[in-house]
Amino acid sequence: MVLDLILIGVAITLGPLHNTAFILLLSSPKGVRKGLAFILAWLACLVVLIAAVVLLTGGRPPIHQSAPSTAALAVKLALGLGMVLYGERKRRRGSSPRQSPKWMARLDHLSLWTAAGLGVLLQPWGAVAAGAATVVQAHVSSLASYLALMGYCLLATSSLLVMEIYATFRPAAAQTSLAKLRAWIDGHQDQTIVSLSLALGLWLVGKSIYQLVG
């Protein structure tokens, strides 16, 4: 479980879309406050989802090859296949000139509540759902298991936390550095999406098939 959650957490935190939006939030008026609202909503969403899964399963994984166990693995397999197909389709289409979504131009005027809403909407829900399906198979009964789940949530939020802390304590330097980071993300967004989709998708597919037939 831990390795799966680490890989999923890394894929989530490296997602280019929410990182670009977050950089724009930080550069807007009251950007640090908006960034904090974004992060709190993002974290709350992850924590609530994980907590719901643990409550549903009672912290105990379903019996191997039972209907709930097979269903959880089938969900992970379907999500993995979806990521692979999406990544491969995007790879074949290649990079193309594109403009930022129009809503990004309005980030300067967002309220704190709207910034928090973006923290929920911009999560890569395919990877988040894969994380939830992984937790279904977790045996949550010790401090170490709870720490692993907390670590997953923090890992999935780590890029946002680093930028938020940087912008809070080094605002002038952060403005320049984050502008360069945004330019890099814009220039490599398609490649990043393809790499993350294929890598995580293939892992989920392989692991799910192995567990289904094992």
Buried (B, 14 or more C-beta within 10 A) or exposed (E): BBEBBBBBBBBBBBBBBBBBBBBBBBBBEBBBEBBBBBBBBBBBBBEEBBEEBBEEBEBEBBEEEEEBBBEBBEBBBBBBBBBBEBBBEBBEEEEEEEEEEEEBEEBBEBEBEBBBBBBBEBBBBBBBBBBBBBBBBBEBEEEEBEEBBEBBBBBBBBBBBEBBEBBBEEEEEBBEBBEEBBEEBEEEBBEBBBBBBBBBBBBBBEBBBEBBEE
